[in-house]
């Protein structure tokens, strides 16, 4: 079997590979580990008066990216 170097792949390459090789559990775990390791700041503060605009911007950004 061919060894695939997941760490050498960009995020988009790994995602594309995973979508075409759905039975590759190692690729799935590599992808999930990569996602879990990212730092995620909260989108809004609890008492932010502009929370609607900010959450809308976050949703639009997510919809625009893969």
mmCIF file as gemmi writes it, N, C-alpha and C atoms, coordinates in Angstrom:
data_model
loop_
_atom_site.group_PDB
_atom_site.id
_atom_site.type_symbol
_atom_site.label_atom_id
_atom_site.label_alt_id
_atom_site.label_comp_id
_atom_site.label_asym_id
_atom_site.label_entity_id
_atom_site.label_seq_id
_atom_site.pdbx_PDB_ins_code
_atom_site.Cartn_x
_atom_site.Cartn_y
_atom_site.Cartn_z
_atom_site.occupancy
_atom_site.B_iso_or_equiv
_atom_site.pdbx_formal_charge
_atom_site.auth_seq_id
_atom_site.auth_asym_id
_atom_site.pdbx_PDB_model_num
ATOM 1 N N . UNK Axp A 1 ? 0.843 -1.191 0 1 0 ? 1 A 1
ATOM 2 C CA . UNK Axp A 1 ? 0 0 0 1 0 ? 1 A 1
ATOM 3 C C . UNK Axp A 1 ? 0.882 1.247 0 1 0 ? 1 A 1
ATOM 4 N N . UNK Axp A 2 ? 0.455 2.271 -0.68 1 0 ? 2 A 1
ATOM 5 C CA . UNK Axp A 2 ? 1.194 3.516 -0.806 1 0 ? 2 A 1
ATOM 6 C C . UNK Axp A 2 ? 1.074 4.326 0.483 1 0 ? 2 A 1
ATOM 7 N N . UNK Axp A 3 ? 2.215 4.796 0.998 1 0 ? 3 A 1
ATOM 8 C CA . UNK Axp A 3 ? 2.195 5.627 2.188 1 0 ? 3 A 1
ATOM 9 C C . UNK Axp A 3 ? 1.887 7.063 1.783 1 0 ? 3 A 1
ATOM 10 N N . UNK Axp A 4 ? 0.933 7.67 2.434 1 0 ? 4 A 1
ATOM 11 C CA . UNK Axp A 4 ? 0.533 9.047 2.145 1 0 ? 4 A 1
ATOM 12 C C . UNK Axp A 4 ? 1.031 9.929 3.276 1 0 ? 4 A 1
ATOM 13 N N . UNK Axp A 5 ? 1.674 11.034 2.922 1 0 ? 5 A 1
ATOM 14 C CA . UNK Axp A 5 ? 2.198 11.964 3.918 1 0 ? 5 A 1
ATOM 15 C C . UNK Axp A 5 ? 1.162 13.064 4.15 1 0 ? 5 A 1
ATOM 16 N N . UNK Axp A 6 ? 0.323 12.872 5.15 1 0 ? 6 A 1
ATOM 17 C CA . UNK Axp A 6 ? -0.757 13.823 5.43 1 0 ? 6 A 1
ATOM 18 C C . UNK Axp A 6 ? -0.218 15.156 5.917 1 0 ? 6 A 1
ATOM 19 N N . UNK Axp A 7 ? 0.892 15.135 6.649 1 0 ? 7 A 1
ATOM 20 C CA . UNK Axp A 7 ? 1.433 16.379 7.19 1 0 ? 7 A 1
ATOM 21 C C . UNK Axp A 7 ? 1.984 17.279 6.096 1 0 ? 7 A 1
ATOM 22 N N . UNK Axp A 8 ? 2.364 16.713 4.963 1 0 ? 8 A 1
ATOM 23 C CA . UNK Axp A 8 ? 2.873 17.527 3.855 1 0 ? 8 A 1
ATOM 24 C C . UNK Axp A 8 ? 1.743 18.175 3.063 1 0 ? 8 A 1
ATOM 25 N N . UNK Axp A 9 ? 0.511 17.728 3.273 1 0 ? 9 A 1
ATOM 26 C CA . UNK Axp A 9 ? -0.628 18.27 2.543 1 0 ? 9 A 1
ATOM 27 C C . UNK Axp A 9 ? -1.119 19.561 3.2 1 0 ? 9 A 1
ATOM 28 N N . UNK Axp A 10 ? -1.589 20.479 2.362 1 0 ? 10 A 1
ATOM 29 C CA . UNK Axp A 10 ? -2.252 21.668 2.902 1 0 ? 10 A 1
ATOM 30 C C . UNK Axp A 10 ? -3.606 21.228 3.467 1 0 ? 10 A 1
ATOM 31 N N . UNK Axp A 11 ? -4.256 22.11 4.183 1 0 ? 11 A 1
ATOM 32 C CA . UNK Axp A 11 ? -5.575 21.784 4.719 1 0 ? 11 A 1
ATOM 33 C C . UNK Axp A 11 ? -6.546 21.411 3.596 1 0 ? 11 A 1
ATOM 34 N N . UNK Axp A 12 ? -6.53 22.194 2.514 1 0 ? 12 A 1
ATOM 35 C CA . UNK Axp A 12 ? -7.444 21.931 1.405 1 0 ? 12 A 1
ATOM 36 C C . UNK Axp A 12 ? -7.108 20.616 0.717 1 0 ? 12 A 1
ATOM 37 N N . UNK Axp A 13 ? -5.816 20.318 0.54 1 0 ? 13 A 1
ATOM 38 C CA . UNK Axp A 13 ? -5.417 19.056 -0.077 1 0 ? 13 A 1
ATOM 39 C C . UNK Axp A 13 ? -5.857 17.867 0.767 1 0 ? 13 A 1
ATOM 40 N N . UNK Axp A 14 ? -5.666 17.985 2.083 1 0 ? 14 A 1
ATOM 41 C CA . UNK Axp A 14 ? -6.062 16.893 2.969 1 0 ? 14 A 1
ATOM 42 C C . UNK Axp A 14 ? -7.573 16.7 2.946 1 0 ? 14 A 1
ATOM 43 N N . UNK Axp A 15 ? -8.315 17.792 2.949 1 0 ? 15 A 1
ATOM 44 C CA . UNK Axp A 15 ? -9.775 17.696 2.893 1 0 ? 15 A 1
ATOM 45 C C . UNK Axp A 15 ? -10.224 17.048 1.581 1 0 ? 15 A 1
ATOM 46 N N . UNK Axp A 16 ? -9.635 17.467 0.476 1 0 ? 16 A 1
ATOM 47 C CA . UNK Axp A 16 ? -9.98 16.876 -0.823 1 0 ? 16 A 1
ATOM 48 C C . UNK Axp A 16 ? -9.624 15.397 -0.862 1 0 ? 16 A 1
ATOM 49 N N . UNK Axp A 17 ? -8.459 15.056 -0.337 1 0 ? 17 A 1
ATOM 50 C CA . UNK Axp A 17 ? -8.047 13.654 -0.288 1 0 ? 17 A 1
ATOM 51 C C . UNK Axp A 17 ? -9.042 12.839 0.535 1 0 ? 17 A 1
ATOM 52 N N . UNK Axp A 18 ? -9.412 13.373 1.676 1 0 ? 18 A 1
ATOM 53 C CA . UNK Axp A 18 ? -10.346 12.665 2.553 1 0 ? 18 A 1
ATOM 54 C C . UNK Axp A 18 ? -11.698 12.457 1.879 1 0 ? 18 A 1
ATOM 55 N N . UNK Axp A 19 ? -12.16 13.442 1.137 1 0 ? 19 A 1
ATOM 56 C CA . UNK Axp A 19 ? -13.448 13.317 0.454 1 0 ? 19 A 1
ATOM 57 C C . UNK Axp A 19 ? -13.423 12.257 -0.643 1 0 ? 19 A 1
ATOM 58 N N . UNK Axp A 20 ? -12.263 12.024 -1.232 1 0 ? 20 A 1
ATOM 59 C CA . UNK Axp A 20 ? -12.165 11.008 -2.286 1 0 ? 20 A 1
ATOM 60 C C . UNK Axp A 20 ? -11.69 9.655 -1.775 1 0 ? 20 A 1
ATOM 61 N N . UNK Axp A 21 ? -11.222 9.606 -0.528 1 0 ? 21 A 1
ATOM 62 C CA . UNK Axp A 21 ? -10.76 8.36 0.091 1 0 ? 21 A 1
ATOM 63 C C . UNK Axp A 21 ? -11.448 8.197 1.447 1 0 ? 21 A 1
ATOM 64 N N . UNK Axp A 22 ? -12.751 8.082 1.421 1 0 ? 22 A 1
ATOM 65 C CA . UNK Axp A 22 ? -13.548 8.07 2.651 1 0 ? 22 A 1
ATOM 66 C C . UNK Axp A 22 ? -13.257 6.88 3.556 1 0 ? 22 A 1
ATOM 67 N N . UNK Axp A 23 ? -12.645 5.843 3.033 1 0 ? 23 A 1
ATOM 68 C CA . UNK Axp A 23 ? -12.34 4.675 3.854 1 0 ? 23 A 1
ATOM 69 C C . UNK Axp A 23 ? -10.961 4.777 4.508 1 0 ? 23 A 1
ATOM 70 N N . UNK Axp A 24 ? -10.224 5.848 4.255 1 0 ? 24 A 1
ATOM 71 C CA . UNK Axp A 24 ? -8.887 6.029 4.824 1 0 ? 24 A 1
ATOM 72 C C . UNK Axp A 24 ? -9.018 6.629 6.224 1 0 ? 24 A 1
ATOM 73 N N . UNK Axp A 25 ? -8.996 5.766 7.219 1 0 ? 25 A 1
ATOM 74 C CA . UNK Axp A 25 ? -9.168 6.218 8.603 1 0 ? 25 A 1
ATOM 75 C C . UNK Axp A 25 ? -8.01 7.089 9.066 1 0 ? 25 A 1
ATOM 76 N N . UNK Axp A 26 ? -6.808 6.791 8.614 1 0 ? 26 A 1
ATOM 77 C CA . UNK Axp A 26 ? -5.656 7.612 9.001 1 0 ? 26 A 1
ATOM 78 C C . UNK Axp A 26 ? -5.815 9.042 8.504 1 0 ? 26 A 1
ATOM 79 N N . UNK Axp A 27 ? -6.331 9.207 7.294 1 0 ? 27 A 1
ATOM 80 C CA . UNK Axp A 27 ? -6.563 10.547 6.755 1 0 ? 27 A 1
ATOM 81 C C . UNK Axp A 27 ? -7.628 11.265 7.58 1 0 ? 27 A 1
ATOM 82 N N . UNK Axp A 28 ? -8.663 10.545 7.961 1 0 ? 28 A 1
ATOM 83 C CA . UNK Axp A 28 ? -9.716 11.133 8.783 1 0 ? 28 A 1
ATOM 84 C C . UNK Axp A 28 ? -9.156 11.619 10.113 1 0 ? 28 A 1
ATOM 85 N N . UNK Axp A 29 ? -8.359 10.769 10.775 1 0 ? 29 A 1
ATOM 86 C CA . UNK Axp A 29 ? -7.784 11.153 12.069 1 0 ? 29 A 1
ATOM 87 C C . UNK Axp A 29 ? -6.803 12.313 11.915 1 0 ? 29 A 1
ATOM 88 N N . UNK Axp A 30 ? -6.023 12.325 10.845 1 0 ? 30 A 1
ATOM 89 C CA . UNK Axp A 30 ? -5.097 13.431 10.6 1 0 ? 30 A 1
ATOM 90 C C . UNK Axp A 30 ? -5.871 14.733 10.42 1 0 ? 30 A 1
ATOM 91 N N . UNK Axp A 31 ? -6.967 14.673 9.671 1 0 ? 31 A 1
ATOM 92 C CA . UNK Axp A 31 ? -7.791 15.851 9.436 1 0 ? 31 A 1
ATOM 93 C C . UNK Axp A 31 ? -8.421 16.348 10.737 1 0 ? 31 A 1
ATOM 94 N N . UNK Axp A 32 ? -8.974 15.437 11.515 1 0 ? 32 A 1
ATOM 95 C CA . UNK Axp A 32 ? -9.614 15.831 12.766 1 0 ? 32 A 1
ATOM 96 C C . UNK Axp A 32 ? -8.596 16.353 13.776 1 0 ? 32 A 1
ATOM 97 N N . UNK Axp A 33 ? -7.424 15.744 13.842 1 0 ? 33 A 1
ATOM 98 C CA . UNK Axp A 33 ? -6.372 16.238 14.737 1 0 ? 33 A 1
ATOM 99 C C . UNK Axp A 33 ? -5.97 17.654 14.359 1 0 ? 33 A 1
ATOM 100 N N . UNK Axp A 34 ? -5.867 17.893 13.06 1 0 ? 34 A 1
ATOM 101 C CA . UNK Axp A 34 ? -5.494 19.223 12.583 1 0 ? 34 A 1
ATOM 102 C C . UNK Axp A 34 ? -6.562 20.24 12.96 1 0 ? 34 A 1
ATOM 103 N N . UNK Axp A 35 ? -7.81 19.891 12.778 1 0 ? 35 A 1
ATOM 104 C CA . UNK Axp A 35 ? -8.906 20.815 13.129 1 0 ? 35 A 1
ATOM 105 C C . UNK Axp A 35 ? -8.964 21.068 14.628 1 0 ? 35 A 1
ATOM 106 N N . UNK Axp A 36 ? -8.762 20.017 15.403 1 0 ? 36 A 1
ATOM 107 C CA . UNK Axp A 36 ? -8.845 20.155 16.863 1 0 ? 36 A 1
ATOM 108 C C . UNK Axp A 36 ? -7.708 21.008 17.419 1 0 ? 36 A 1
ATOM 109 N N . UNK Axp A 37 ? -6.564 20.983 16.76 1 0 ? 37 A 1
ATOM 110 C CA . UNK Axp A 37 ? -5.402 21.701 17.262 1 0 ? 37 A 1
ATOM 111 C C . UNK Axp A 37 ? -5.461 23.205 17.018 1 0 ? 37 A 1
ATOM 112 N N . UNK Axp A 38 ? -6.382 23.644 16.177 1 0 ? 38 A 1
ATOM 113 C CA . UNK Axp A 38 ? -6.5 25.076 15.892 1 0 ? 38 A 1
ATOM 114 C C . UNK Axp A 38 ? -7.132 25.809 17.062 1 0 ? 38 A 1
ATOM 115 N N . UNK Axp A 39 ? -6.647 27.019 17.278 1 0 ? 39 A 1
ATOM 116 C CA . UNK Axp A 39 ? -7.216 27.871 18.329 1 0 ? 39 A 1
ATOM 117 C C . UNK Axp A 39 ? -8.471 28.542 17.792 1 0 ? 39 A 1
ATOM 118 N N . UNK Axp A 40 ? -9.53 28.48 18.549 1 0 ? 40 A 1
ATOM 119 C CA . UNK Axp A 40 ? -10.793 29.098 18.141 1 0 ? 40 A 1
ATOM 120 C C . UNK Axp A 40 ? -11.187 30.157 19.158 1 0 ? 40 A 1
ATOM 121 N N . UNK Axp A 41 ? -11.178 31.405 18.701 1 0 ? 41 A 1
ATOM 122 C CA . UNK Axp A 41 ? -11.651 32.491 19.548 1 0 ? 41 A 1
ATOM 123 C C . UNK Axp A 41 ? -13.169 32.535 19.497 1 0 ? 41 A 1
ATOM 124 N N . UNK Axp A 42 ? -13.8 32.928 20.597 1 0 ? 42 A 1
ATOM 125 C CA . UNK Axp A 42 ? -15.257 33.075 20.545 1 0 ? 42 A 1
ATOM 126 C C . UNK Axp A 42 ? -15.637 34.154 19.533 1 0 ? 42 A 1
ATOM 127 N N . UNK Axp A 43 ? -16.707 33.911 18.836 1 0 ? 43 A 1
ATOM 128 C CA . UNK Axp A 43 ? -17.147 34.84 17.794 1 0 ? 43 A 1
ATOM 129 C C . UNK Axp A 43 ? -17.624 36.163 18.385 1 0 ? 43 A 1
ATOM 130 N N . UNK Axp A 44 ? -18.267 36.087 19.535 1 0 ? 44 A 1
ATOM 131 C CA . UNK Axp A 44 ? -18.805 37.301 20.153 1 0 ? 44 A 1
ATOM 132 C C . UNK Axp A 44 ? -18.671 37.201 21.665 1 0 ? 44 A 1
ATOM 133 N N . UNK Axp A 45 ? -18.705 38.329 22.301 1 0 ? 45 A 1
ATOM 134 C CA . UNK Axp A 45 ? -18.746 38.399 23.769 1 0 ? 45 A 1
ATOM 135 C C . UNK Axp A 45 ? -20.201 38.383 24.199 1 0 ? 45 A 1
ATOM 136 N N . UNK Axp A 46 ? -20.458 37.896 25.384 1 0 ? 46 A 1
ATOM 137 C CA . UNK Axp A 46 ? -21.827 37.761 25.864 1 0 ? 46 A 1
ATOM 138 C C . UNK Axp A 46 ? -22.584 39.083 25.934 1 0 ? 46 A 1
ATOM 139 N N . UNK Axp A 47 ? -21.893 40.159 26.275 1 0 ? 47 A 1
ATOM 140 C CA . UNK Axp A 47 ? -22.587 41.443 26.44 1 0 ? 47 A 1
ATOM 141 C C . UNK Axp A 47 ? -22.31 42.412 25.29 1 0 ? 47 A 1
ATOM 142 N N . UNK Axp A 48 ? -21.907 41.927 24.14 1 0 ? 48 A 1
ATOM 143 C CA . UNK Axp A 48 ? -21.585 42.781 22.996 1 0 ? 48 A 1
ATOM 144 C C . UNK Axp A 48 ? -22.878 43.296 22.363 1 0 ? 48 A 1
ATOM 145 N N . UNK Axp A 49 ? -23.052 44.62 22.286 1 0 ? 49 A 1
ATOM 146 C CA . UNK Axp A 49 ? -24.282 45.16 21.698 1 0 ? 49 A 1
ATOM 147 C C . UNK Axp A 49 ? -24.376 44.921 20.183 1 0 ? 49 A 1
ATOM 148 N N . UNK Axp A 50 ? -23.262 44.641 19.524 1 0 ? 50 A 1
ATOM 149 C CA . UNK Axp A 50 ? -23.272 44.409 18.074 1 0 ? 50 A 1
ATOM 150 C C . UNK Axp A 50 ? -23.196 42.914 17.77 1 0 ? 50 A 1
ATOM 151 N N . UNK Axp A 51 ? -23.741 42.078 18.641 1 0 ? 51 A 1
ATOM 152 C CA . UNK Axp A 51 ? -23.6 40.628 18.476 1 0 ? 51 A 1
ATOM 153 C C . UNK Axp A 51 ? -24.268 40.116 17.215 1 0 ? 51 A 1
ATOM 154 N N . UNK Axp A 52 ? -25.39 40.706 16.814 1 0 ? 52 A 1
ATOM 155 C CA . UNK Axp A 52 ? -26.079 40.228 15.612 1 0 ? 52 A 1
ATOM 156 C C . UNK Axp A 52 ? -25.223 40.424 14.36 1 0 ? 52 A 1
ATOM 157 N N . UNK Axp A 53 ? -24.622 41.593 14.237 1 0 ? 53 A 1
ATOM 158 C CA . UNK Axp A 53 ? -23.783 41.874 13.077 1 0 ? 53 A 1
ATOM 159 C C . UNK Axp A 53 ? -22.562 40.953 13.056 1 0 ? 53 A 1
ATOM 160 N N . UNK Axp A 54 ? -21.971 40.741 14.224 1 0 ? 54 A 1
ATOM 161 C CA . UNK Axp A 54 ? -20.775 39.911 14.293 1 0 ? 54 A 1
ATOM 162 C C . UNK Axp A 54 ? -21.072 38.445 14.004 1 0 ? 54 A 1
ATOM 163 N N . UNK Axp A 55 ? -22.149 37.93 14.526 1 0 ? 55 A 1
ATOM 164 C CA . UNK Axp A 55 ? -22.476 36.524 14.279 1 0 ? 55 A 1
ATOM 165 C C . UNK Axp A 55 ? -22.86 36.322 12.813 1 0 ? 55 A 1
ATOM 166 N N . UNK Axp A 56 ? -23.521 37.305 12.231 1 0 ? 56 A 1
ATOM 167 C CA . UNK Axp A 56 ? -23.846 37.235 10.803 1 0 ? 56 A 1
ATOM 168 C C . UNK Axp A 56 ? -22.569 37.214 9.965 1 0 ? 56 A 1
ATOM 169 N N . UNK Axp A 57 ? -21.597 38.036 10.335 1 0 ? 57 A 1
ATOM 170 C CA . UNK Axp A 57 ? -20.325 38.068 9.61 1 0 ? 57 A 1
ATOM 171 C C . UNK Axp A 57 ? -19.589 36.734 9.725 1 0 ? 57 A 1
ATOM 172 N N . UNK Axp A 58 ? -19.614 36.125 10.898 1 0 ? 58 A 1
ATOM 173 C CA . UNK Axp A 58 ? -18.96 34.828 11.098 1 0 ? 58 A 1
ATOM 174 C C . UNK Axp A 58 ? -19.64 33.749 10.251 1 0 ? 58 A 1
ATOM 175 N N . UNK Axp A 59 ? -20.955 33.758 10.225 1 0 ? 59 A 1
ATOM 176 C CA . UNK Axp A 59 ? -21.702 32.772 9.431 1 0 ? 59 A 1
ATOM 177 C C . UNK Axp A 59 ? -21.404 32.961 7.951 1 0 ? 59 A 1
ATOM 178 N N . UNK Axp A 60 ? -21.41 34.191 7.496 1 0 ? 60 A 1
ATOM 179 C CA . UNK Axp A 60 ? -21.121 34.462 6.076 1 0 ? 60 A 1
ATOM 180 C C . UNK Axp A 60 ? -19.71 34.017 5.709 1 0 ? 60 A 1
ATOM 181 N N . UNK Axp A 61 ? -18.772 34.237 6.617 1 0 ? 61 A 1
ATOM 182 C CA . UNK Axp A 61 ? -17.388 33.806 6.371 1 0 ? 61 A 1
ATOM 183 C C . UNK Axp A 61 ? -17.32 32.289 6.265 1 0 ? 61 A 1
ATOM 184 N N . UNK Axp A 62 ? -18.007 31.594 7.154 1 0 ? 62 A 1
ATOM 185 C CA . UNK Axp A 62 ? -18.014 30.126 7.132 1 0 ? 62 A 1
ATOM 186 C C . UNK Axp A 62 ? -18.673 29.589 5.862 1 0 ? 62 A 1
ATOM 187 N N . UNK Axp A 63 ? -19.721 30.22 5.425 1 0 ? 63 A 1
ATOM 188 C CA . UNK Axp A 63 ? -20.405 29.782 4.213 1 0 ? 63 A 1
ATOM 189 C C . UNK Axp A 63 ? -19.573 30.03 2.971 1 0 ? 63 A 1
ATOM 190 N N . UNK Axp A 64 ? -18.694 31.022 3.028 1 0 ? 64 A 1
ATOM 191 C CA . UNK Axp A 64 ? -17.856 31.341 1.89 1 0 ? 64 A 1
ATOM 192 C C . UNK Axp A 64 ? -16.636 30.441 1.766 1 0 ? 64 A 1
ATOM 193 N N . UNK Axp A 65 ? -16.244 29.763 2.847 1 0 ? 65 A 1
ATOM 194 C CA . UNK Axp A 65 ? -15.073 28.883 2.799 1 0 ? 65 A 1
ATOM 195 C C . UNK Axp A 65 ? -15.515 27.436 2.89 1 0 ? 65 A 1
ATOM 196 N N . UNK Axp A 66 ? -14.597 26.542 2.502 1 0 ? 66 A 1
ATOM 197 C CA . UNK Axp A 66 ? -14.921 25.106 2.538 1 0 ? 66 A 1
ATOM 198 C C . UNK Axp A 66 ? -14.647 24.517 3.877 1 0 ? 66 A 1
